[in-house]
């Protein structure tokens, strides 16, 4: 009845068999046929009666990323926390595991919840079939649209703009959960894109901000504000305008900031066409400031980088 996830007429199944060297086939027994299935399977739901299935690999030291509870002997999902299941959800939104879903089969084994748990614990490769929770049979709701954030919003309140944009992305990768496991691949790629944290230092920073190994949006935003850009680039740029290391006039600093930001983030045509970097520099170094020493310069540099990175992301 199914070949490699394809269902339909006999001709469609034959075509799939002929073109594939690896086959995953699902069969339905005829009524009255003999032959017992695996232990604990009699009378239990199979892939044929499930709403969807997932197929995941669990590398050593990885996290499954799903909380489960026993409800009347059934294995019911109570939450998705990231891990390999969170990665599956991000790649397959049409077959995302959601709270309230019931696992009915693991690697061909069916039975009570404790039987399925035993199979999950002993296997690194998992093919799991689920029935949607009550009221979840309909297609999953479309993700909310990204917030509309303009250049003026970013200049007016960078903290609020970051929370809106990065909070939206965090909500998508966490499947709406408040926290994500720090080993979640999507989370780590997200942080590499919105901060300047080196890959070699990412584990240390994550543990510092998420000692329970589960990180929330507030901690993500702290990382964004603490590590927006390379400090080495910022210091080098200041020494170019103040070789003696002493304070430099504010106007000189404003003119130098666009070049420092371009070095930190790379050049982007939209920055120069809209004079964005000079506007951001004006916000980072207000008109009532007369001069900047190195700490004040670095503060302005970090702020300017944050504004520019966010603007590039939203295309404002």
Wavefront OBJ file of the C-alpha trace (Angstrom):
o trace
v 0.000 0.000 0.000
v 3.016 2.321 0.280
v 6.527 2.516 -1.212
v 9.045 5.088 0.101
v 6.204 7.263 1.365
v 4.301 7.106 -1.953
v 0.678 5.910 -1.881
v -1.772 5.605 -4.729
v -2.631 3.261 -7.555
v -0.721 0.074 -8.279
v 0.914 1.772 -11.252
v 2.293 4.547 -9.018
v 3.731 2.016 -6.564
v 5.292 -0.063 -9.349
v 6.907 3.077 -10.795
v 8.423 3.909 -7.405
v 9.744 0.348 -6.999
v 11.352 0.406 -10.443
v 13.190 3.695 -9.933
v 14.515 3.121 -6.392
v 17.372 0.945 -5.217
v 16.362 1.343 -1.534
v 12.757 0.477 -0.738
v 10.637 1.106 2.355
v 7.364 -0.723 1.792
v 4.199 -0.932 3.894
v 1.862 -3.929 3.515
v -1.670 -4.667 4.722
v -2.491 -8.290 5.559
v -5.605 -9.804 4.077
v -8.352 -10.642 6.527
v -7.818 -14.070 8.031
v -4.173 -14.370 6.942
v -1.928 -16.320 9.251
v 1.319 -15.252 10.838
v 1.797 -13.348 14.047
v 3.392 -9.940 14.115
v 6.078 -8.773 16.542
v 5.450 -9.270 20.229
v 3.016 -6.770 21.628
v 1.580 -5.736 18.252
v -1.747 -7.564 18.142
v -4.662 -5.184 17.772
v -2.479 -2.063 18.003
v -2.439 0.799 15.481
v 0.085 0.574 12.642
v 1.470 3.049 10.149
v -1.722 2.513 8.194
v -3.840 3.931 11.013
v -1.355 6.619 12.096
v -1.620 10.249 11.003
v 2.084 10.680 10.218
v 5.520 9.202 10.795
v 9.020 10.566 11.374
v 12.418 9.036 10.673
v 15.369 10.362 12.685
v 18.956 9.454 13.542
v 20.195 10.041 17.073
v 23.992 10.562 17.132
v 25.950 9.825 20.330
v 25.432 12.416 23.084
v 22.580 14.045 21.165
v 19.229 14.910 22.740
v 15.976 13.413 21.450
v 14.285 16.716 22.308
v 10.799 15.500 23.218
v 9.067 15.232 26.593
v 6.633 12.328 26.957
v 4.201 11.083 29.559
v 2.151 7.945 30.043
v -1.593 8.496 29.703
v -3.640 5.337 30.224
v -0.660 3.299 29.048
v -0.203 5.387 25.904
v 2.931 7.366 25.018
v 1.789 11.004 24.695
v 3.990 13.967 23.740
v 3.898 16.717 26.367
v 6.464 19.036 24.794
v 9.149 19.457 22.141
v 12.371 20.971 23.522
v 14.663 20.958 20.486
v 17.195 18.198 19.837
v 16.806 15.867 16.870
v 12.996 16.037 17.008
v 13.157 19.837 16.933
v 15.404 19.631 13.866
v 12.929 17.238 12.225
v 10.093 19.682 12.949
v 12.015 22.549 11.344
v 12.627 20.519 8.173
v 9.199 18.841 7.983
v 6.512 21.270 9.243
v 3.806 19.110 7.648
v 4.856 16.206 9.884
v 5.982 18.137 12.961
v 5.675 16.412 16.331
v 3.423 18.503 18.572
v 2.245 18.316 22.188
v -0.791 16.036 22.520
v 0.307 13.624 19.765
v 0.475 9.910 20.647
v 3.310 7.640 19.521
v 1.861 4.303 18.365
v 4.811 2.587 16.693
v 8.615 2.611 16.898
v 10.714 0.722 14.329
v 7.815 -1.599 13.540
v 7.171 -2.356 17.218
v 3.672 -1.627 18.531
v 2.245 -2.007 21.975
v 1.958 -0.248 25.317
v 3.891 2.915 26.023
v 6.576 1.122 28.040
v 7.258 -1.193 25.073
v 7.793 1.798 22.811
v 10.039 3.539 25.349
v 12.253 0.446 25.499
v 12.602 0.467 21.711
v 13.425 4.190 21.691
v 16.156 3.724 24.303
v 17.934 0.927 22.480
v 17.893 2.323 18.933
v 19.971 5.082 17.317
v 17.760 5.081 14.196
v 14.090 5.662 14.889
v 11.049 5.416 12.659
v 8.100 6.524 14.751
v 4.412 6.682 13.877
v 2.074 9.152 15.607
v -1.613 9.920 15.913
v -2.452 13.591 16.217
v -3.889 14.789 19.468
v -7.532 15.710 19.826
v -8.412 18.488 17.423
v -4.993 18.311 15.738
v -6.084 16.377 12.651
v -6.317 19.564 10.609
v -3.253 20.844 8.835
v -0.885 22.708 11.163
v -1.487 26.447 11.252
v 0.739 28.561 9.082
v 3.550 30.219 11.025
v 2.887 33.848 11.903
v 4.298 36.341 9.402
v 7.539 38.050 10.378
v 7.071 41.370 12.155
v 7.330 44.478 10.027
v 10.344 46.411 11.276
v 11.513 49.512 9.416
v 14.797 51.400 9.362
v 13.183 54.066 11.524
v 12.112 51.448 14.078
v 15.688 50.196 14.308
v 17.123 53.688 14.745
v 14.486 54.587 17.335
v 14.736 51.484 19.560
v 17.213 48.776 18.598
v 16.391 46.642 21.670
v 12.696 46.457 20.780
v 13.446 45.849 17.106
v 15.815 42.959 17.928
v 13.273 41.399 20.257
v 10.610 41.542 17.554
v 12.741 40.113 14.727
v 14.931 37.655 16.601
v 12.033 36.668 18.864
v 10.030 35.672 15.792
v 12.890 33.486 14.534
v 13.431 31.964 17.980
v 9.745 31.089 18.220
v 9.902 29.284 14.871
v 13.003 27.237 15.647
v 11.724 26.363 19.149
v 8.288 25.301 17.824
v 6.730 27.782 20.236
v 8.542 26.432 23.306
v 10.017 28.890 25.828
v 13.453 27.243 25.797
v 15.653 25.314 23.366
v 18.387 22.784 24.135
v 21.805 24.378 23.630
v 22.918 21.542 21.330
v 20.068 22.226 18.893
v 21.596 22.626 15.432
v 19.119 25.278 14.269
v 19.730 27.345 17.416
v 23.493 27.229 16.964
v 23.266 28.262 13.313
v 20.934 31.103 14.337
v 23.420 32.397 16.918
v 26.335 32.151 14.490
v 24.364 34.353 12.100
v 23.288 37.080 14.541
v 26.385 37.323 16.749
v 30.157 37.387 16.321
v 30.754 34.481 18.705
v 33.404 32.174 17.327
v 32.363 28.570 16.822
v 35.095 27.462 19.215
v 33.668 29.705 21.962
v 29.975 29.013 21.415
v 29.701 26.152 23.924
v 31.299 28.231 26.673
v 28.974 31.183 26.065
v 25.891 28.963 25.905
v 26.703 27.237 29.180
v 27.364 30.623 30.791
v 23.944 31.941 29.776
v 22.034 28.635 30.055
v 23.461 26.611 32.960
v 20.557 24.144 32.695
v 21.484 23.624 28.998
v 18.182 25.134 27.834
v 18.264 28.707 26.549
v 15.425 31.212 26.314
v 14.941 34.329 24.202
v 16.192 36.733 26.884
v 19.511 34.873 27.058
v 19.761 34.877 23.249
v 19.281 38.653 23.208
v 21.975 39.080 25.865
v 24.389 37.189 23.627
v 23.430 39.444 20.713
v 24.182 42.567 22.752
v 27.386 41.271 24.321
v 28.908 39.832 21.137
v 27.693 41.824 18.128
v 31.056 42.188 16.393
v 34.776 41.485 16.539
v 36.427 43.530 19.297
v 39.731 43.311 17.421
v 38.229 45.113 14.419
v 36.770 47.817 16.650
v 40.029 48.417 18.521
v 42.037 48.502 15.302
v 39.650 51.023 13.782
v 39.975 53.293 16.835
v 43.765 53.153 16.739
v 43.627 54.252 13.098
v 41.981 57.528 14.110
v 43.672 57.877 17.513
v 47.174 56.410 17.242
v 48.068 57.579 20.752
v 45.036 55.725 22.149
v 43.591 58.895 23.656
v 40.086 60.284 23.155
v 39.148 61.450 19.676
v 36.620 64.069 18.615
v 33.035 62.906 18.139
v 32.777 64.046 14.520
v 35.911 62.116 13.568
v 34.446 59.037 15.274
v 31.130 59.399 13.433
v 32.945 59.522 10.094
v 35.080 56.490 11.009
v 32.264 54.253 12.260
v 30.848 53.307 8.815
v 34.209 51.929 7.742
v 34.606 49.950 10.972
v 31.126 48.463 10.610
v 31.783 47.542 6.971
v 34.947 45.737 8.076
v 33.030 43.872 10.783
v 30.040 42.841 8.669
v 31.307 43.110 5.112
v 30.179 45.701 2.618
v 26.597 45.821 1.446
v 25.393 48.036 -1.434
v 22.210 48.987 0.382
v 24.210 50.585 3.200
v 25.899 53.182 1.006
v 22.905 53.804 -1.265
v 20.753 54.871 1.667
v 23.586 56.418 3.698
v 22.431 53.995 6.375
v 25.798 53.614 8.087
v 26.125 57.377 8.550
v 22.627 57.592 10.032
v 23.416 54.727 12.394
v 26.693 56.417 13.364
v 24.739 59.560 14.209
v 22.536 57.572 16.601
v 25.504 55.730 18.116
v 27.377 59.004 18.754
v 24.807 61.652 19.762
v 25.376 65.315 18.982
v 25.865 66.230 22.643
v 28.989 64.023 22.858
v 32.240 65.927 22.360
v 34.803 63.118 22.247
v 35.102 59.332 22.637
v 37.781 57.317 24.390
v 38.295 53.642 23.504
v 35.515 52.206 25.763
v 33.003 54.794 24.488
v 34.076 54.117 20.882
v 33.600 50.369 21.310
v 30.132 50.941 22.775
v 29.167 53.062 19.756
v 30.760 50.527 17.376
v 28.786 47.619 18.879
v 25.533 49.571 18.691
v 26.154 50.563 15.092
v 26.898 46.947 14.137
v 23.714 45.713 15.811
v 21.571 48.256 13.976
v 23.202 47.538 10.624
v 23.028 43.744 10.936
v 19.339 43.881 11.826
v 18.523 46.272 8.998
v 20.241 44.017 6.485
v 18.300 41.030 7.773
v 14.864 42.619 7.504
v 15.680 44.427 4.258
v 14.442 47.712 5.649
l 1 2 3 4 5 6 7 8 9 10 11 12 13 14 15 16 17 18 19 20 21 22 23 24 25 26 27 28 29 30 31 32 33 34 35 36 37 38 39 40 41 42 43 44 45 46 47 48 49 50 51 52 53 54 55 56 57 58 59 60 61 62 63 64 65 66 67 68 69 70 71 72 73 74 75 76 77 78 79 80 81 82 83 84 85 86 87 88 89 90 91 92 93 94 95 96 97 98 99 100 101 102 103 104 105 106 107 108 109 110 111 112 113 114 115 116 117 118 119 120 121 122 123 124 125 126 127 128 129 130 131 132 133 134 135 136 137 138 139 140 141 142 143 144 145 146 147 148 149 150 151 152 153 154 155 156 157 158 159 160 161 162 163 164 165 166 167 168 169 170 171 172 173 174 175 176 177 178 179 180 181 182 183 184 185 186 187 188 189 190 191 192 193 194 195 196 197 198 199 200 201 202 203 204 205 206 207 208 209 210 211 212 213 214 215 216 217 218 219 220 221 222 223 224 225 226 227 228 229 230 231 232 233 234 235 236 237 238 239 240 241 242 243 244 245 246 247 248 249 250 251 252 253 254 255 256 257 258 259 260 261 262 263 264 265 266 267 268 269 270 271 272 273 274 275 276 277 278 279 280 281 282 283 284 285 286 287 288 289 290 291 292 293 294 295 296 297 298 299 300 301 302 303 304 305 306 307 308 309 310 311 312 313 314 315 316
